[in-house]
Amino acid sequence: MNIPEIIERKREGGENSPEEIGALLAGLLDESVPRYQISAWLMAVLFRGMTHPETATLTRLM
């Protein structure tokens, strides 16, 4: 997965797929995604919010 594209999609108001959310979480856990990219995605979520399916996916994967 291209993490910058995932961040950009959310930043622009789009919806992240379950696969994208899973890639972010996996990258956080195995430290393959830098913390600054996780922080950028979280900031995009703060400003743009999450859809119900995104929230359900994130909760299920955690």
PDB file of N, CA, C and O in Angstrom, chain B, residues numbered from 101:
ATOM      1  N   MET B 101       0.839  -1.185   0.000  1.00  0.00           N
ATOM      2  CA  MET B 101       0.000   0.000   0.000  1.00  0.00           C
ATOM      3  C   MET B 101       0.884   1.248   0.000  1.00  0.00           C
ATOM      4  O   MET B 101       1.965   1.265   0.588  1.00  0.00           O
ATOM      5  N   ASN B 102       0.410   2.262  -0.654  1.00  0.00           N
ATOM      6  CA  ASN B 102       1.113   3.536  -0.692  1.00  0.00           C
ATOM      7  C   ASN B 102       0.555   4.418   0.426  1.00  0.00           C
ATOM      8  O   ASN B 102      -0.519   5.003   0.285  1.00  0.00           O
ATOM      9  N   ILE B 103       1.278   4.509   1.519  1.00  0.00           N
ATOM     10  CA  ILE B 103       0.796   5.223   2.700  1.00  0.00           C
ATOM     11  C   ILE B 103       0.516   6.698   2.404  1.00  0.00           C
ATOM     12  O   ILE B 103      -0.522   7.198   2.836  1.00  0.00           O
ATOM     13  N   PRO B 104       1.390   7.424   1.686  1.00  0.00           N
ATOM     14  CA  PRO B 104       1.058   8.819   1.379  1.00  0.00           C
ATOM     15  C   PRO B 104      -0.271   8.979   0.628  1.00  0.00           C
ATOM     16  O   PRO B 104      -0.988   9.955   0.850  1.00  0.00           O
ATOM     17  N   GLU B 105      -0.602   8.034  -0.252  1.00  0.00           N
ATOM     18  CA  GLU B 105      -1.892   8.102  -0.958  1.00  0.00           C
ATOM     19  C   GLU B 105      -3.060   7.886   0.000  1.00  0.00           C
ATOM     20  O   GLU B 105      -4.109   8.512  -0.151  1.00  0.00           O
ATOM     21  N   ILE B 106      -2.885   7.009   0.978  1.00  0.00           N
ATOM     22  CA  ILE B 106      -3.927   6.769   1.982  1.00  0.00           C
ATOM     23  C   ILE B 106      -4.165   8.047   2.778  1.00  0.00           C
ATOM     24  O   ILE B 106      -5.308   8.433   3.025  1.00  0.00           O
ATOM     25  N   ILE B 107      -3.084   8.693   3.175  1.00  0.00           N
ATOM     26  CA  ILE B 107      -3.177   9.942   3.938  1.00  0.00           C
ATOM     27  C   ILE B 107      -3.847  11.015   3.088  1.00  0.00           C
ATOM     28  O   ILE B 107      -4.734  11.722   3.565  1.00  0.00           O
ATOM     29  N   GLU B 108      -3.428  11.139   1.838  1.00  0.00           N
ATOM     30  CA  GLU B 108      -3.987  12.155   0.948  1.00  0.00           C
ATOM     31  C   GLU B 108      -5.484  11.948   0.735  1.00  0.00           C
ATOM     32  O   GLU B 108      -6.250  12.911   0.744  1.00  0.00           O
ATOM     33  N   ARG B 109      -5.902  10.703   0.544  1.00  0.00           N
ATOM     34  CA  ARG B 109      -7.322  10.418   0.337  1.00  0.00           C
ATOM     35  C   ARG B 109      -8.146  10.917   1.514  1.00  0.00           C
ATOM     36  O   ARG B 109      -9.184  11.554   1.330  1.00  0.00           O
ATOM     37  N   LYS B 110      -7.678  10.624   2.731  1.00  0.00           N
ATOM     38  CA  LYS B 110      -8.413  11.060   3.920  1.00  0.00           C
ATOM     39  C   LYS B 110      -8.350  12.578   4.053  1.00  0.00           C
ATOM     40  O   LYS B 110      -9.348  13.217   4.387  1.00  0.00           O
ATOM     41  N   ARG B 111      -7.176  13.156   3.792  1.00  0.00           N
ATOM     42  CA  ARG B 111      -7.007  14.609   3.897  1.00  0.00           C
ATOM     43  C   ARG B 111      -7.949  15.351   2.953  1.00  0.00           C
ATOM     44  O   ARG B 111      -8.450  16.427   3.280  1.00  0.00           O
ATOM     45  N   GLU B 112      -8.183  14.766   1.783  1.00  0.00           N
ATOM     46  CA  GLU B 112      -9.059  15.391   0.792  1.00  0.00           C
ATOM     47  C   GLU B 112     -10.533  15.071   1.032  1.00  0.00           C
ATOM     48  O   GLU B 112     -11.386  15.480   0.244  1.00  0.00           O
ATOM     49  N   GLY B 113     -10.843  14.347   2.102  1.00  0.00           N
ATOM     50  CA  GLY B 113     -12.227  14.071   2.452  1.00  0.00           C
ATOM     51  C   GLY B 113     -12.753  12.741   1.959  1.00  0.00           C
ATOM     52  O   GLY B 113     -13.945  12.461   2.089  1.00  0.00           O
ATOM     53  N   GLY B 114     -11.886  11.917   1.394  1.00  0.00           N
ATOM     54  CA  GLY B 114     -12.302  10.610   0.905  1.00  0.00           C
ATOM     55  C   GLY B 114     -12.416   9.586   2.022  1.00  0.00           C
ATOM     56  O   GLY B 114     -12.131   9.866   3.187  1.00  0.00           O
ATOM     57  N   GLU B 115     -12.837   8.407   1.636  1.00  0.00           N
ATOM     58  CA  GLU B 115     -13.002   7.300   2.583  1.00  0.00           C
ATOM     59  C   GLU B 115     -11.887   6.282   2.370  1.00  0.00           C
ATOM     60  O   GLU B 115     -11.580   5.912   1.237  1.00  0.00           O
ATOM     61  N   ASN B 116     -11.289   5.836   3.462  1.00  0.00           N
ATOM     62  CA  ASN B 116     -10.267   4.792   3.387  1.00  0.00           C
ATOM     63  C   ASN B 116     -10.929   3.424   3.420  1.00  0.00           C
ATOM     64  O   ASN B 116     -11.887   3.201   4.161  1.00  0.00           O
ATOM     65  N   SER B 117     -10.409   2.517   2.613  1.00  0.00           N
ATOM     66  CA  SER B 117     -10.936   1.154   2.558  1.00  0.00           C
ATOM     67  C   SER B 117     -10.473   0.361   3.778  1.00  0.00           C
ATOM     68  O   SER B 117      -9.520   0.755   4.451  1.00  0.00           O
ATOM     69  N   PRO B 118     -11.141  -0.749   4.063  1.00  0.00           N
ATOM     70  CA  PRO B 118     -10.674  -1.610   5.155  1.00  0.00           C
ATOM     71  C   PRO B 118      -9.226  -2.060   4.960  1.00  0.00           C
ATOM     72  O   PRO B 118      -8.478  -2.175   5.931  1.00  0.00           O
ATOM     73  N   GLU B 119      -8.829  -2.314   3.720  1.00  0.00           N
ATOM     74  CA  GLU B 119      -7.452  -2.728   3.444  1.00  0.00           C
ATOM     75  C   GLU B 119      -6.462  -1.615   3.784  1.00  0.00           C
ATOM     76  O   GLU B 119      -5.385  -1.875   4.321  1.00  0.00           O
ATOM     77  N   GLU B 120      -6.834  -0.380   3.470  1.00  0.00           N
ATOM     78  CA  GLU B 120      -5.961   0.758   3.774  1.00  0.00           C
ATOM     79  C   GLU B 120      -5.827   0.961   5.279  1.00  0.00           C
ATOM     80  O   GLU B 120      -4.728   1.188   5.784  1.00  0.00           O
ATOM     81  N   ILE B 121      -6.929   0.881   5.980  1.00  0.00           N
ATOM     82  CA  ILE B 121      -6.889   1.034   7.435  1.00  0.00           C
ATOM     83  C   ILE B 121      -6.069  -0.095   8.045  1.00  0.00           C
ATOM     84  O   ILE B 121      -5.288   0.130   8.969  1.00  0.00           O
ATOM     85  N   GLY B 122      -6.245  -1.297   7.535  1.00  0.00           N
ATOM     86  CA  GLY B 122      -5.459  -2.432   8.008  1.00  0.00           C
ATOM     87  C   GLY B 122      -3.972  -2.237   7.763  1.00  0.00           C
ATOM     88  O   GLY B 122      -3.150  -2.581   8.613  1.00  0.00           O
ATOM     89  N   ALA B 123      -3.621  -1.686   6.606  1.00  0.00           N
ATOM     90  CA  ALA B 123      -2.208  -1.433   6.295  1.00  0.00           C
ATOM     91  C   ALA B 123      -1.615  -0.405   7.245  1.00  0.00           C
ATOM     92  O   ALA B 123      -0.472  -0.543   7.680  1.00  0.00           O
ATOM     93  N   LEU B 124      -2.386   0.623   7.566  1.00  0.00           N
ATOM     94  CA  LEU B 124      -1.903   1.628   8.522  1.00  0.00           C
ATOM     95  C   LEU B 124      -1.664   1.013   9.893  1.00  0.00           C
ATOM     96  O   LEU B 124      -0.628   1.250  10.514  1.00  0.00           O
ATOM     97  N   LEU B 125      -2.619   0.227  10.359  1.00  0.00           N
ATOM     98  CA  LEU B 125      -2.463  -0.397  11.679  1.00  0.00           C
ATOM     99  C   LEU B 125      -1.313  -1.397  11.696  1.00  0.00           C
ATOM    100  O   LEU B 125      -0.539  -1.436  12.652  1.00  0.00           O
ATOM    101  N   ALA B 126      -1.199  -2.200  10.652  1.00  0.00           N
ATOM    102  CA  ALA B 126      -0.095  -3.162  10.581  1.00  0.00           C
ATOM    103  C   ALA B 126       1.242  -2.434  10.564  1.00  0.00           C
ATOM    104  O   ALA B 126       2.193  -2.854  11.223  1.00  0.00           O
ATOM    105  N   GLY B 127       1.309  -1.346   9.810  1.00  0.00           N
ATOM    106  CA  GLY B 127       2.534  -0.560   9.750  1.00  0.00           C
ATOM    107  C   GLY B 127       2.883   0.098  11.063  1.00  0.00           C
ATOM    108  O   GLY B 127       4.057   0.247  11.400  1.00  0.00           O
ATOM    109  N   LEU B 128       1.862   0.492  11.807  1.00  0.00           N
ATOM    110  CA  LEU B 128       2.096   1.056  13.143  1.00  0.00           C
ATOM    111  C   LEU B 128       2.665  -0.007  14.068  1.00  0.00           C
ATOM    112  O   LEU B 128       3.623   0.242  14.799  1.00  0.00           O
ATOM    113  N   LEU B 129       2.072  -1.187  14.032  1.00  0.00           N
ATOM    114  CA  LEU B 129       2.499  -2.256  14.939  1.00  0.00           C
ATOM    115  C   LEU B 129       3.885  -2.803  14.614  1.00  0.00           C
ATOM    116  O   LEU B 129       4.668  -3.088  15.520  1.00  0.00           O
ATOM    117  N   ASP B 130       4.192  -2.949  13.328  1.00  0.00           N
ATOM    118  CA  ASP B 130       5.517  -3.494  12.994  1.00  0.00           C
ATOM    119  C   ASP B 130       6.554  -2.396  12.720  1.00  0.00           C
ATOM    120  O   ASP B 130       7.690  -2.670  12.335  1.00  0.00           O
ATOM    121  N   GLU B 131       6.129  -1.160  12.929  1.00  0.00           N
ATOM    122  CA  GLU B 131       6.989   0.024  12.801  1.00  0.00           C
ATOM    123  C   GLU B 131       7.542   0.225  11.389  1.00  0.00           C
ATOM    124  O   GLU B 131       8.597   0.833  11.214  1.00  0.00           O
ATOM    125  N   SER B 132       6.830  -0.286  10.389  1.00  0.00           N
ATOM    126  CA  SER B 132       7.248  -0.073   9.000  1.00  0.00           C
ATOM    127  C   SER B 132       6.713   1.246   8.438  1.00  0.00           C
ATOM    128  O   SER B 132       7.207   1.741   7.425  1.00  0.00           O
ATOM    129  N   VAL B 133       5.703   1.811   9.101  1.00  0.00           N
ATOM    130  CA  VAL B 133       5.184   3.126   8.731  1.00  0.00           C
ATOM    131  C   VAL B 133       5.704   4.110   9.770  1.00  0.00           C
ATOM    132  O   VAL B 133       5.480   3.925  10.966  1.00  0.00           O
ATOM    133  N   PRO B 134       6.399   5.158   9.322  1.00  0.00           N
ATOM    134  CA  PRO B 134       6.944   6.123  10.279  1.00  0.00           C
ATOM    135  C   PRO B 134       5.836   6.803  11.086  1.00  0.00           C
ATOM    136  O   PRO B 134       4.725   7.012  10.599  1.00  0.00           O
ATOM    137  N   ARG B 135       6.163   7.135  12.305  1.00  0.00           N
ATOM    138  CA  ARG B 135       5.175   7.768  13.182  1.00  0.00           C
ATOM    139  C   ARG B 135       4.650   9.080  12.615  1.00  0.00           C
ATOM    140  O   ARG B 135       3.493   9.430  12.846  1.00  0.00           O
ATOM    141  N   TYR B 136       5.484   9.814  11.874  1.00  0.00           N
ATOM    142  CA  TYR B 136       5.003  11.076  11.307  1.00  0.00           C
ATOM    143  C   TYR B 136       3.896  10.835  10.286  1.00  0.00           C
ATOM    144  O   TYR B 136       3.017  11.682  10.125  1.00  0.00           O
ATOM    145  N   GLN B 137       3.922   9.685   9.588  1.00  0.00           N
ATOM    146  CA  GLN B 137       2.847   9.386   8.646  1.00  0.00           C
ATOM    147  C   GLN B 137       1.581   8.962   9.388  1.00  0.00           C
ATOM    148  O   GLN B 137       0.476   9.320   8.981  1.00  0.00           O
ATOM    149  N   ILE B 138       1.734   8.208  10.461  1.00  0.00           N
ATOM    150  CA  ILE B 138       0.572   7.860  11.290  1.00  0.00           C
ATOM    151  C   ILE B 138      -0.041   9.142  11.843  1.00  0.00           C
ATOM    152  O   ILE B 138      -1.261   9.301  11.848  1.00  0.00           O
ATOM    153  N   SER B 139       0.810  10.055  12.308  1.00  0.00           N
ATOM    154  CA  SER B 139       0.337  11.335  12.849  1.00  0.00           C
ATOM    155  C   SER B 139      -0.399  12.145  11.788  1.00  0.00           C
ATOM    156  O   SER B 139      -1.423  12.763  12.078  1.00  0.00           O
ATOM    157  N   ALA B 140       0.116  12.144  10.563  1.00  0.00           N
ATOM    158  CA  ALA B 140      -0.538  12.876   9.474  1.00  0.00           C
ATOM    159  C   ALA B 140      -1.922  12.303   9.185  1.00  0.00           C
ATOM    160  O   ALA B 140      -2.873  13.052   8.959  1.00  0.00           O
ATOM    161  N   TRP B 141      -2.034  10.972   9.194  1.00  0.00           N
ATOM    162  CA  TRP B 141      -3.341  10.350   8.959  1.00  0.00           C
ATOM    163  C   TRP B 141      -4.306  10.683  10.097  1.00  0.00           C
ATOM    164  O   TRP B 141      -5.476  10.984   9.859  1.00  0.00           O
ATOM    165  N   LEU B 142      -3.811  10.628  11.332  1.00  0.00           N
ATOM    166  CA  LEU B 142      -4.664  10.955  12.477  1.00  0.00           C
ATOM    167  C   LEU B 142      -5.128  12.410  12.423  1.00  0.00           C
ATOM    168  O   LEU B 142      -6.270  12.706  12.776  1.00  0.00           O
ATOM    169  N   MET B 143      -4.259  13.314  11.986  1.00  0.00           N
ATOM    170  CA  MET B 143      -4.657  14.711  11.857  1.00  0.00           C
ATOM    171  C   MET B 143      -5.738  14.858  10.786  1.00  0.00           C
ATOM    172  O   MET B 143      -6.694  15.614  10.964  1.00  0.00           O
ATOM    173  N   ALA B 144      -5.585  14.137   9.678  1.00  0.00           N
ATOM    174  CA  ALA B 144      -6.603  14.173   8.627  1.00  0.00           C
ATOM    175  C   ALA B 144      -7.933  13.646   9.155  1.00  0.00           C
ATOM    176  O   ALA B 144      -8.991  14.188   8.832  1.00  0.00           O
ATOM    177  N   VAL B 145      -7.882  12.588   9.967  1.00  0.00           N
ATOM    178  CA  VAL B 145      -9.099  12.042  10.575  1.00  0.00           C
ATOM    179  C   VAL B 145      -9.724  13.072  11.513  1.00  0.00           C
ATOM    180  O   VAL B 145     -10.945  13.227  11.537  1.00  0.00           O
ATOM    181  N   LEU B 146      -8.899  13.771  12.280  1.00  0.00           N
ATOM    182  CA  LEU B 146      -9.414  14.791  13.194  1.00  0.00           C
ATOM    183  C   LEU B 146     -10.176  15.870  12.424  1.00  0.00           C
ATOM    184  O   LEU B 146     -11.269  16.270  12.826  1.00  0.00           O
ATOM    185  N   PHE B 147      -9.599  16.338  11.319  1.00  0.00           N
ATOM    186  CA  PHE B 147     -10.220  17.419  10.559  1.00  0.00           C
ATOM    187  C   PHE B 147     -11.358  16.953   9.657  1.00  0.00           C
ATOM    188  O   PHE B 147     -12.322  17.694   9.461  1.00  0.00           O
ATOM    189  N   ARG B 148     -11.270  15.746   9.106  1.00  0.00           N
ATOM    190  CA  ARG B 148     -12.272  15.265   8.142  1.00  0.00           C
ATOM    191  C   ARG B 148     -13.262  14.263   8.720  1.00  0.00           C
ATOM    192  O   ARG B 148     -14.330  14.037   8.151  1.00  0.00           O
ATOM    193  N   GLY B 149     -12.905  13.664   9.851  1.00  0.00           N
ATOM    194  CA  GLY B 149     -13.784  12.669  10.451  1.00  0.00           C
ATOM    195  C   GLY B 149     -13.658  11.316   9.765  1.00  0.00           C
ATOM    196  O   GLY B 149     -12.928  11.151   8.788  1.00  0.00           O
ATOM    197  N   MET B 150     -14.396  10.354  10.311  1.00  0.00           N
ATOM    198  CA  MET B 150     -14.424   9.002   9.753  1.00  0.00           C
ATOM    199  C   MET B 150     -15.871   8.616   9.488  1.00  0.00           C
ATOM    200  O   MET B 150     -16.777   9.010  10.223  1.00  0.00           O
ATOM    201  N   THR B 151     -16.075   7.848   8.440  1.00  0.00           N
ATOM    202  CA  THR B 151     -17.407   7.328   8.165  1.00  0.00           C
ATOM    203  C   THR B 151     -17.700   6.204   9.160  1.00  0.00           C
ATOM    204  O   THR B 151     -16.799   5.712   9.839  1.00  0.00           O
ATOM    205  N   HIS B 152     -18.956   5.811   9.235  1.00  0.00           N
ATOM    206  CA  HIS B 152     -19.309   4.692  10.117  1.00  0.00           C
ATOM    207  C   HIS B 152     -18.572   3.408   9.725  1.00  0.00           C
ATOM    208  O   HIS B 152     -18.067   2.708  10.603  1.00  0.00           O
ATOM    209  N   PRO B 153     -18.497   3.079   8.423  1.00  0.00           N
ATOM    210  CA  PRO B 153     -17.738   1.873   8.056  1.00  0.00           C
ATOM    211  C   PRO B 153     -16.251   1.966   8.425  1.00  0.00           C
ATOM    212  O   PRO B 153     -15.659   0.972   8.846  1.00  0.00           O
ATOM    213  N   GLU B 154     -15.647   3.143   8.272  1.00  0.00           N
ATOM    214  CA  GLU B 154     -14.239   3.307   8.658  1.00  0.00           C
ATOM    215  C   GLU B 154     -14.065   3.093  10.161  1.00  0.00           C
ATOM    216  O   GLU B 154     -13.141   2.409  10.601  1.00  0.00           O
ATOM    217  N   THR B 155     -14.962   3.685  10.935  1.00  0.00           N
ATOM    218  CA  THR B 155     -14.893   3.539  12.392  1.00  0.00           C
ATOM    219  C   THR B 155     -15.069   2.082  12.793  1.00  0.00           C
ATOM    220  O   THR B 155     -14.350   1.584  13.660  1.00  0.00           O
ATOM    221  N   ALA B 156     -16.015   1.401  12.172  1.00  0.00           N
ATOM    222  CA  ALA B 156     -16.248  -0.014  12.479  1.00  0.00           C
ATOM    223  C   ALA B 156     -15.020  -0.853  12.127  1.00  0.00           C
ATOM    224  O   ALA B 156     -14.634  -1.742  12.886  1.00  0.00           O
ATOM    225  N   THR B 157     -14.413  -0.572  10.986  1.00  0.00           N
ATOM    226  CA  THR B 157     -13.210  -1.312  10.575  1.00  0.00           C
ATOM    227  C   THR B 157     -12.073  -1.077  11.548  1.00  0.00           C
ATOM    228  O   THR B 157     -11.423  -2.027  11.984  1.00  0.00           O
ATOM    229  N   LEU B 158     -11.826   0.173  11.894  1.00  0.00           N
ATOM    230  CA  LEU B 158     -10.743   0.494  12.826  1.00  0.00           C
ATOM    231  C   LEU B 158     -10.964  -0.193  14.168  1.00  0.00           C
ATOM    232  O   LEU B 158     -10.030  -0.757  14.738  1.00  0.00           O
ATOM    233  N   THR B 159     -12.180  -0.148  14.668  1.00  0.00           N
ATOM    234  CA  THR B 159     -12.498  -0.780  15.951  1.00  0.00           C
ATOM    235  C   THR B 159     -12.312  -2.291  15.873  1.00  0.00           C
ATOM    236  O   THR B 159     -11.733  -2.895  16.777  1.00  0.00           O
ATOM    237  N   ARG B 160     -12.798  -2.901  14.800  1.00  0.00           N
ATOM    238  CA  ARG B 160     -12.678  -4.353  14.634  1.00  0.00           C
ATOM    239  C   ARG B 160     -11.216  -4.785  14.558  1.00  0.00           C
ATOM    240  O   ARG B 160     -10.840  -5.805  15.137  1.00  0.00           O
ATOM    241  N   LEU B 161     -10.398  -4.023  13.854  1.00  0.00           N
ATOM    242  CA  LEU B 161      -8.994  -4.396  13.674  1.00  0.00           C
ATOM    243  C   LEU B 161      -8.141  -4.163  14.916  1.00  0.00           C
ATOM    244  O   LEU B 161      -7.091  -4.784  15.084  1.00  0.00           O
ATOM    245  N   MET B 162      -8.595  -3.275  15.774  1.00  0.00           N
ATOM    246  CA  MET B 162      -7.826  -3.024  16.994  1.00  0.00           C
ATOM    247  C   MET B 162      -8.024  -4.163  17.959  1.00  0.00           C
ATOM    248  O   MET B 162      -7.461  -4.149  19.054  1.00  0.00           O
TER     249      MET B 162
END
